[in-house]
Amino acid sequence: MTDSEDISISANLTPLPDRVGVDGLEDKWRAVWDEDGTYTFHNPGERSAVYSIDTPPPTVSGHLHVGHVFSYTHTDIIARYKRMNGFEVLYPMGWDDNGLPTERRVQNYYGVRVDTSLPYDPDFKPPFEGTEGKKLQAKDQVPCSRRNFIELCEKLTAQDEKLFEDLWRSLGLSIDWSQTYHTIGEHPRRVAQKAFLRNLARGEAYQKDAPGLWDVTFQTAVAQAELESREYPGFYHRIAFRFEDGTPIYIETTRPELLSACVALIAHPDDERYKPYFGKMVTSPLYHVEVPILAHPAAEMDKGAGIAMCCTFGDMTDVEWWRDLHLPTRSIIQRNGRIIMDTPDWIRDEQGRAYFEAIEGKTTFSARKEVVEQLQAAGDMDGEPKPTMRMTNFYEKGDKPLEIVTSRQWYLENGGTNKRLNAELIERGKELNFYPDFMRVRYENWVHGLNGDWLISRQRFFGVPFPLWYALDENGEPDYANPLTPSEDRLPIDPSIDVPEGYSEEQRNQPNGFMAEPDIMDTWATSSLTPQIVTKWAEPGEENESFFKSTFPMDLRPQGQDIIRTWLFSTIDRADLENHCLPWANATLSGWILDPDHKKMSKSKGNVVVPNEPIKKFGADAVRYWAASARLGLDATYDEGQMKIGRRLAIKLLNATKFALAIGREDEQHHVGEAATATWNPQDVTEPLDRAAMAKMAKVVLDATESLENYEHSKALETIEDFFWQFCDDYIELVKNRAYGTAESTGNTPSPQAVKSARTTLGLGLDAFTRLLAPFLPYTTEEVWSWMHAGEGSVHRAPWPKPLPYAAAAFKASPDLLAQAGHALTALRGIKSKAKVSMKTPILSVMLNVSDEMRDALTPALGDIAEAARVTGRITLRKAGDLMEKYARPKQPAENADAPAATTEEETIVVADSELGEPPAKKPKQ
């Protein structure tokens, strides 16, 4: 249709159904799409011919949420739009099935927990097969080997993934299901391990013993991006440190249990209260350990006493002070969240050692209580503890405040310690197109605020293992500085099962042998490589190389706004380090789903709607309509009222198309149930009203296309939908008699040319609407397309409408004519409504107020207006603003005699005068 010499549309019309409806369309067309491979990606071998999408792999947790349909519908609209624009669309689906969420679900579902000391049991049977949401305590869980646990993870995720796939299929996502991956699958594991080994070889990945955030519940290190700051109740305790002469200096702390880990008191360098004391020593209460008073700009003069303990470690500020001021390490918190069992050697005072022995092995909560009582008894606490709410770091999935524990971990450079890389990543963000653009600042703020590299190791079980071993010396001590690595052609490997080159299995964990790296990669360390996974990066073979060149860098990353700092940023970091470019050109950010009370939906709040329910109740197209009506970046309320509107829109498209397609067949003496052909040539659009409709269609196509090119799907839908209802309510009503070739009111039988003009406009219009609405209502539009384009394939492979055919049919007509004619029809029908008479009642004569500029334009449409409004006499046009002289309604009750609408200069068309006749007699039933 882009060829200027042939812009007509040919239609192969199939028999029309007796009744239409949206029920059952999902099953019907989903089967056809699968059989025909409608959405299968075919690599054209050229990057310019491909549109590739880095689809978010949902966390497979077994819990479906109506929010799942929200952003995925937005992405599917773009995928369908691009496919109709001639692109081969790579639209894969992945499952994020490794990591902590899966482990927690498996533990609770099967009632098991990992014990790494246990051997693999091939006949292991878990105690439960689903616990119906009951959260099991650790004491109720049966221990099993790591390998048995991983097998259970794989079994349960396979079940959960089937539920998600069924949801996506019912929703009508145009995914190529042959392009599916699992983040724990063989190919993603190979990609993740290959990328890590290359990071390691370039010095971008490194390990070190360092203080890091630790979740005592899940027993794992936590990265900065996974932090969640929450208010936590606590108490301020005013505690006295003392100079050599016994003079007290008071600090205020919420964590007195860390008193024995204190290494310094810190105040701001400009704080006049403490300037005289910088460099002097004081003694800690209870333990009598000497610590210096030092200055650091991160100290807050207006918080508490303005001077604080630096303990190793209470929070990340302690880590900053410890690092900058080169302070000693005095850690007392273990990985299990309890105080160490042995009294540390830096406490030399006998009474101080006795005080510490009283808290050995206690939880931080119990130790705090004990230390407060000790301080009060010793006279080192001033007054009573004061309640406060403090902001504390939590793991985003945890329930207890994080501790800071020193441990050996793996890190990956992300600009937190490398200023050059940080600036580079800021520039990458500027290259990326954010939709909406205001989301860009969230990315930039995150990168600017990084204070350390990305901690990528986790002390968990179900995930991608680091492909490393360590040689053991004669004492069985590992050489962490020189890890043993496999060659890339061996990947993926599991170091707990596989053996490094030059060693045998018998040497595992033996002196002069080797040991496996016990940690796994953070799940984001795999998810951050989804562009490389789906585009077959660094896979051997010409076919894979061609695939990568045709699809990478990708075109689109759709995702939630809440994971800009994790998924979006980490993916940019990995692509910058490995590919030296952005992983994609565009990023679309969706908001959250709110319940009817405008609260974010979440399982914990009990306000989640299962998505299968509205799909079953209203149909997939109706649910998609609700999702598509929401703008990117903004939260949307779950609204079944919107779904009802979407269902009504789908049914109207079915009915309007059936009505229009039936008209031509009757004229050609075909029955409604018979097949026919039609050609809709824009040159056959000759009547002013028809040309006006085509002028409006050209503008709608142009505007909708522009909106979708800018990823404004809701704006495109609004543009299309507004004109669709105008086309149905005004245009079809105005021209249906002419399209039938009848003249029931005026007696002026339309010419064959006028009839053909109306039918061509109806055909062109509904063909365009079907394609324009196809990305939004895929099932309904496929049904309609099958009626008018039998044997021509799917509407979802048909070309997206171009303005040219409709502009060619418009012949410089103004789209305003259709609106004005519609206003006139509404006003004429309004008279009958006010008079409480049937719409079939004829109007004997009418006078319309029109603006000067519309008088000539509206005149050619008076015949269609008269037919649609049943005006049997003359329609007179009068200048807008003239005074009304009379308002007569013969044979109407007196109380209805004067009810004219008021007119103003601003009104373009208002019915000013009319005379109503008797309604026609009802025709006897045949």
DAZIZI-V832374 format. One record per residue. N is the residue number from 1. D_FIRST is the distance of its C-alpha to the first C-alpha in whole Angstrom. Layout:
[[N & D_FIRST] [N & D_FIRST]]
//
This chain:
[[1 & 0] [2 & 4] [3 & 5] [4 & 8] [5 & 9] [6 & 7] [7 & 5] [8 & 7] [9 & 8] [10 & 11] [11 & 13] [12 & 17] [13 & 19] [14 & 22] [15 & 26] [16 & 26] [17 & 29] [18 & 32] [19 & 32] [20 & 30] [21 & 30] [22 & 30] [23 & 33] [24 & 32] [25 & 29] [26 & 30] [27 & 32] [28 & 29] [29 & 26] [30 & 28] [31 & 29] [32 & 26] [33 & 25] [34 & 28] [35 & 28] [36 & 24] [37 & 25] [38 & 21] [39 & 22] [40 & 24] [41 & 24] [42 & 23] [43 & 25] [44 & 22] [45 & 25] [46 & 24] [47 & 24] [48 & 21] [49 & 19] [50 & 21] [51 & 22] [52 & 25] [53 & 27] [54 & 31] [55 & 32] [56 & 35] [57 & 37] [58 & 39] [59 & 43] [60 & 44] [61 & 47] [62 & 46] [63 & 46] [64 & 42] [65 & 42] [66 & 39] [67 & 38] [68 & 37] [69 & 34] [70 & 33] [71 & 32] [72 & 31] [73 & 28] [74 & 27] [75 & 27] [76 & 25] [77 & 22] [78 & 22] [79 & 21] [80 & 19] [81 & 17] [82 & 17] [83 & 16] [84 & 13] [85 & 12] [86 & 13] [87 & 17] [88 & 19] [89 & 21] [90 & 25] [91 & 26] [92 & 30] [93 & 33] [94 & 36] [95 & 40] [96 & 42] [97 & 45] [98 & 48] [99 & 50] [100 & 53] [101 & 51] [102 & 51] [103 & 54] [104 & 55] [105 & 53] [106 & 55] [107 & 58] [108 & 58] [109 & 56] [110 & 59] [111 & 62] [112 & 62] [113 & 63] [114 & 63] [115 & 66] [116 & 66] [117 & 69] [118 & 69] [119 & 68] [120 & 65] [121 & 65] [122 & 63] [123 & 65] [124 & 64] [125 & 63] [126 & 62] [127 & 64] [128 & 61] [129 & 58] [130 & 57] [131 & 59] [132 & 57] [133 & 56] [134 & 60] [135 & 60] [136 & 63] [137 & 66] [138 & 66] [139 & 70] [140 & 68] [141 & 66] [142 & 67] [143 & 67] [144 & 65] [145 & 64] [146 & 61] [147 & 59] [148 & 60] [149 & 58] [150 & 55] [151 & 55] [152 & 55] [153 & 52] [154 & 50] [155 & 51] [156 & 50] [157 & 47] [158 & 45] [159 & 46] [160 & 45] [161 & 42] [162 & 41] [163 & 41] [164 & 39] [165 & 36] [166 & 37] [167 & 36] [168 & 33] [169 & 31] [170 & 32] [171 & 30] [172 & 27] [173 & 27] [174 & 24] [175 & 27] [176 & 27] [177 & 31] [178 & 32] [179 & 32] [180 & 35] [181 & 38] [182 & 41] [183 & 43] [184 & 46] [185 & 44] [186 & 45] [187 & 42] [188 & 42] [189 & 46] [190 & 46] [191 & 43] [192 & 46] [193 & 49] [194 & 47] [195 & 46] [196 & 50] [197 & 52] [198 & 50] [199 & 50] [200 & 54] [201 & 54] [202 & 53] [203 & 55] [204 & 53] [205 & 54] [206 & 58] [207 & 60] [208 & 63] [209 & 66] [210 & 65] [211 & 65] [212 & 62] [213 & 61] [214 & 62] [215 & 61] [216 & 65] [217 & 63] [218 & 60] [219 & 62] [220 & 60] [221 & 59] [222 & 56] [223 & 54] [224 & 54] [225 & 50] [226 & 51] [227 & 54] [228 & 54] [229 & 57] [230 & 58] [231 & 61] [232 & 64] [233 & 68] [234 & 71] [235 & 74] [236 & 75] [237 & 78] [238 & 81] [239 & 82] [240 & 85] [241 & 85] [242 & 88] [243 & 90] [244 & 93] [245 & 95] [246 & 94] [247 & 92] [248 & 88] [249 & 85] [250 & 83] [251 & 79] [252 & 77] [253 & 75] [254 & 73] [255 & 73] [256 & 77] [257 & 77] [258 & 76] [259 & 79] [260 & 80] [261 & 77] [262 & 78] [263 & 78] [264 & 78] [265 & 78] [266 & 75] [267 & 75] [268 & 73] [269 & 74] [270 & 74] [271 & 76] [272 & 80] [273 & 81] [274 & 81] [275 & 81] [276 & 85] [277 & 84] [278 & 81] [279 & 83] [280 & 85] [281 & 86] [282 & 86] [283 & 87] [284 & 85] [285 & 86] [286 & 87] [287 & 87] [288 & 88] [289 & 86] [290 & 86] [291 & 82] [292 & 82] [293 & 80] [294 & 77] [295 & 75] [296 & 71] [297 & 68] [298 & 67] [299 & 70] [300 & 69] [301 & 72] [302 & 71] [303 & 71] [304 & 74] [305 & 77] [306 & 75] [307 & 76] [308 & 75] [309 & 75] [310 & 73] [311 & 73] [312 & 72] [313 & 70] [314 & 69] [315 & 65] [316 & 63] [317 & 65] [318 & 68] [319 & 66] [320 & 65] [321 & 69] [322 & 70] [323 & 68] [324 & 68] [325 & 72] [326 & 73] [327 & 75] [328 & 76] [329 & 74] [330 & 76] [331 & 74] [332 & 75] [333 & 72] [334 & 71] [335 & 68] [336 & 69] [337 & 70] [338 & 73] [339 & 76] [340 & 77] [341 & 80] [342 & 82] [343 & 84] [344 & 83] [345 & 85] [346 & 84] [347 & 86] [348 & 90] [349 & 92] [350 & 93] [351 & 93] [352 & 89] [353 & 89] [354 & 90] [355 & 88] [356 & 85] [357 & 86] [358 & 86] [359 & 82] [360 & 81] [361 & 79] [362 & 78] [363 & 74] [364 & 73] [365 & 74] [366 & 77] [367 & 78] [368 & 77] [369 & 80] [370 & 83] [371 & 82] [372 & 82] [373 & 85] [374 & 87] [375 & 86] [376 & 88] [377 & 91] [378 & 91] [379 & 91] [380 & 88] [381 & 85] [382 & 86] [383 & 85] [384 & 83] [385 & 79] [386 & 77] [387 & 74] [388 & 70] [389 & 67] [390 & 65] [391 & 62] [392 & 62] [393 & 59] [394 & 58] [395 & 56] [396 & 53] [397 & 54] [398 & 57] [399 & 60] [400 & 63] [401 & 63] [402 & 62] [403 & 65] [404 & 65] [405 & 67] [406 & 67] [407 & 66] [408 & 64] [409 & 60] [410 & 57] [411 & 55] [412 & 52] [413 & 52] [414 & 49] [415 & 51] [416 & 53] [417 & 56] [418 & 54] [419 & 53] [420 & 51] [421 & 49] [422 & 49] [423 & 48] [424 & 45] [425 & 44] [426 & 44] [427 & 41] [428 & 39] [429 & 39] [430 & 38] [431 & 35] [432 & 34] [433 & 31] [434 & 33] [435 & 31] [436 & 33] [437 & 34] [438 & 38] [439 & 38] [440 & 39] [441 & 42] [442 & 43] [443 & 42] [444 & 44] [445 & 47] [446 & 47] [447 & 47] [448 & 50] [449 & 52] [450 & 52] [451 & 56] [452 & 56] [453 & 54] [454 & 52] [455 & 55] [456 & 53] [457 & 56] [458 & 56] [459 & 59] [460 & 58] [461 & 57] [462 & 53] [463 & 51] [464 & 50] [465 & 54] [466 & 55] [467 & 55] [468 & 59] [469 & 62] [470 & 65] [471 & 68] [472 & 72] [473 & 75] [474 & 78] [475 & 79] [476 & 75] [477 & 74] [478 & 70] [479 & 69] [480 & 66] [481 & 66] [482 & 65] [483 & 62] [484 & 62] [485 & 58] [486 & 56] [487 & 54] [488 & 50] [489 & 50] [490 & 52] [491 & 50] [492 & 50] [493 & 54] [494 & 56] [495 & 59] [496 & 61] [497 & 60] [498 & 60] [499 & 62] [500 & 62] [501 & 63] [502 & 66] [503 & 67] [504 & 68] [505 & 68] [506 & 71] [507 & 71] [508 & 69] [509 & 71] [510 & 74] [511 & 76] [512 & 75] [513 & 72] [514 & 68] [515 & 67] [516 & 63] [517 & 61] [518 & 61] [519 & 59] [520 & 55] [521 & 52] [522 & 51] [523 & 48] [524 & 46] [525 & 47] [526 & 44] [527 & 42] [528 & 42] [529 & 40] [530 & 37] [531 & 35] [532 & 37] [533 & 37] [534 & 34] [535 & 33] [536 & 36] [537 & 38] [538 & 40] [539 & 40] [540 & 41] [541 & 39] [542 & 36] [543 & 34] [544 & 35] [545 & 35] [546 & 31] [547 & 30] [548 & 32] [549 & 31] [550 & 27] [551 & 28] [552 & 31] [553 & 31] [554 & 29] [555 & 26] [556 & 28] [557 & 31] [558 & 31] [559 & 35] [560 & 37] [561 & 39] [562 & 42] [563 & 42] [564 & 41] [565 & 45] [566 & 45] [567 & 41] [568 & 39] [569 & 42] [570 & 43] [571 & 40] [572 & 40] [573 & 43] [574 & 43] [575 & 40] [576 & 42] [577 & 45] [578 & 43] [579 & 40] [580 & 41] [581 & 37] [582 & 36] [583 & 34] [584 & 31] [585 & 29] [586 & 29] [587 & 31] [588 & 31] [589 & 34] [590 & 34] [591 & 37] [592 & 40] [593 & 40] [594 & 43] [595 & 45] [596 & 45] [597 & 48] [598 & 46] [599 & 48] [600 & 46] [601 & 46] [602 & 48] [603 & 50] [604 & 53] [605 & 53] [606 & 52] [607 & 49] [608 & 46] [609 & 44] [610 & 43] [611 & 39] [612 & 39] [613 & 41] [614 & 38] [615 & 35] [616 & 38] [617 & 38] [618 & 35] [619 & 33] [620 & 31] [621 & 28] [622 & 30] [623 & 32] [624 & 29] [625 & 28] [626 & 32] [627 & 31] [628 & 28] [629 & 29] [630 & 32] [631 & 31] [632 & 32] [633 & 35] [634 & 37] [635 & 39] [636 & 38] [637 & 40] [638 & 40] [639 & 39] [640 & 38] [641 & 38] [642 & 34] [643 & 34] [644 & 35] [645 & 32] [646 & 29] [647 & 31] [648 & 30] [649 & 27] [650 & 26] [651 & 28] [652 & 26] [653 & 23] [654 & 24] [655 & 26] [656 & 24] [657 & 21] [658 & 24] [659 & 25] [660 & 22] [661 & 21] [662 & 25] [663 & 25] [664 & 23] [665 & 25] [666 & 28] [667 & 27] [668 & 26] [669 & 30] [670 & 28] [671 & 30] [672 & 28] [673 & 29] [674 & 27] [675 & 24] [676 & 22] [677 & 18] [678 & 16] [679 & 13] [680 & 12] [681 & 11] [682 & 11] [683 & 14] [684 & 16] [685 & 17] [686 & 20] [687 & 22] [688 & 23] [689 & 23] [690 & 20] [691 & 19] [692 & 20] [693 & 19] [694 & 15] [695 & 17] [696 & 18] [697 & 15] [698 & 13] [699 & 17] [700 & 17] [701 & 14] [702 & 15] [703 & 18] [704 & 18] [705 & 16] [706 & 19] [707 & 21] [708 & 20] [709 & 20] [710 & 23] [711 & 24] [712 & 25] [713 & 24] [714 & 26] [715 & 25] [716 & 21] [717 & 23] [718 & 25] [719 & 22] [720 & 20] [721 & 23] [722 & 25] [723 & 22] [724 & 21] [725 & 25] [726 & 25] [727 & 22] [728 & 25] [729 & 28] [730 & 27] [731 & 24] [732 & 25] [733 & 28] [734 & 28] [735 & 26] [736 & 27] [737 & 30] [738 & 27] [739 & 25] [740 & 28] [741 & 29] [742 & 32] [743 & 34] [744 & 37] [745 & 38] [746 & 38] [747 & 38] [748 & 36] [749 & 33] [750 & 30] [751 & 28] [752 & 26] [753 & 23] [754 & 24] [755 & 24] [756 & 20] [757 & 19] [758 & 21] [759 & 19] [760 & 16] [761 & 16] [762 & 18] [763 & 15] [764 & 12] [765 & 15] [766 & 16] [767 & 13] [768 & 12] [769 & 16] [770 & 16] [771 & 13] [772 & 15] [773 & 18] [774 & 18] [775 & 19] [776 & 22] [777 & 23] [778 & 22] [779 & 24] [780 & 23] [781 & 19] [782 & 20] [783 & 22] [784 & 20] [785 & 17] [786 & 19] [787 & 20] [788 & 17] [789 & 15] [790 & 18] [791 & 18] [792 & 15] [793 & 16] [794 & 17] [795 & 15] [796 & 16] [797 & 14] [798 & 11] [799 & 8] [800 & 10] [801 & 8] [802 & 8] [803 & 10] [804 & 8] [805 & 7] [806 & 11] [807 & 12] [808 & 12] [809 & 13] [810 & 16] [811 & 18] [812 & 20] [813 & 21] [814 & 23] [815 & 22] [816 & 26] [817 & 26] [818 & 25] [819 & 27] [820 & 30] [821 & 30] [822 & 30] [823 & 33] [824 & 35] [825 & 34] [826 & 35] [827 & 38] [828 & 39] [829 & 39] [830 & 41] [831 & 44] [832 & 44] [833 & 44] [834 & 47] [835 & 49] [836 & 48] [837 & 47] [838 & 44] [839 & 41] [840 & 41] [841 & 44] [842 & 43] [843 & 43] [844 & 45] [845 & 45] [846 & 43] [847 & 43] [848 & 40] [849 & 41] [850 & 38] [851 & 38] [852 & 38] [853 & 34] [854 & 33] [855 & 35] [856 & 33] [857 & 30] [858 & 31] [859 & 33] [860 & 30] [861 & 29] [862 & 33] [863 & 32] [864 & 30] [865 & 32] [866 & 35] [867 & 34] [868 & 33] [869 & 36] [870 & 38] [871 & 40] [872 & 42] [873 & 43] [874 & 42] [875 & 40] [876 & 42] [877 & 40] [878 & 43] [879 & 43] [880 & 42] [881 & 46] [882 & 48] [883 & 51] [884 & 50] [885 & 53] [886 & 53] [887 & 52] [888 & 53] [889 & 52] [890 & 54] [891 & 55] [892 & 55] [893 & 57] [894 & 59] [895 & 58] [896 & 54] [897 & 55] [898 & 54] [899 & 51] [900 & 49] [901 & 46] [902 & 48] [903 & 45] [904 & 45] [905 & 44] [906 & 41] [907 & 40] [908 & 37] [909 & 37] [910 & 40] [911 & 42] [912 & 45] [913 & 46] [914 & 46] [915 & 48] [916 & 47] [917 & 48] [918 & 49] [919 & 47] [920 & 46] [921 & 48] [922 & 47] [923 & 46] [924 & 48] [925 & 47] [926 & 46]]
//
